[in-house]
Amino acid sequence: MTQLVARVDDEFIEAIDRLIEEGVVASRSDAVRQGLEVLIDRARRHRVGDAIVLGYQASPQTEPEWGWSDDATARMIGEEPW
């Protein structure tokens, strides 16, 4: 495992130490790892979302592809007793 060294403000250390005391994270290293995991996952999800948008822009859905879901939704609502 590679070691990563970073400088952080005292406020971050105090907040991390509070998280350790509260049992949210096991250590400062654990807090940094979890934070990086969230950052990396957020960036990955953003890339996937962008790819989905680009895909729909390149090949938009046609009425037959989405029209059936509108029709089905309208029928389901119409069948509700309210």
N, C-alpha and C positions, 0 to 999 in steps of 0.2 A: 504494500500500500504506500502510495506517495504521500509525503507530508507537505502540507500547504501552510504557509506562514502569511498572516495578514495583520495589519494594524487596524484597530477599531477604536471608536470614541469610547470614553468611560461610560457614557450612558448605555451603550450597547452591552458592555460587560455587566453593568448593574442589572440590566433587564434580563440578560442571559442567566446570571446568578440567581435572580428571582425565579426564573423558570426551573432551574435546578432544584431550588428549595421547595418549589411547589410540585416537584415530581413530573413536570412536563417533559423534560429532557434529562438524560443521565449525566451529561457533562457539557462543557463548553464545546468540545469537539463534536459531540452529538448534535448540539444546537446548530453549529455551522453546517454539518452534513445535511441535516434536515432542511435547513434554509436553502442550501444549494440544490437539493432534490426538488424543492418546490419551484425554484427559479428555472431549473432545467425543464421540468415538466410543463410549466407555463409556456415557455418558449416553444417546446415541442407541440403543444396543443395549438398554439398560435399558428405555427407552420402548417399543421394539418388543416386548420380552419381556412387559412389562405388558399391551400391547395384545393379544398372543396369548392370554395367560391370561384376560383379560376376555372375549375372543371365545369361548373354550371354556367359560367360566362362563355366558355368555349363551346359548350353543347347544352343549351338551355332545354329544359323539359318542354315537351309539347303538350297540347291540350289532352290528347288521349292518355298521356302518362300521368297527369295530375287530375284530370277531370273526374275520373272514377272515384277518387277519394272525396271530392266535394259532393258528388252524388250520394256516396255511401254515408257521409256525415249527415247530409240533409235527411236521408231516410231514417237514420238512427234517432235523430232529434224528433222527427215526426212520429216515431213509434213510442216516445216517452209519454207516460200518462199525465204529465203536468201540462 
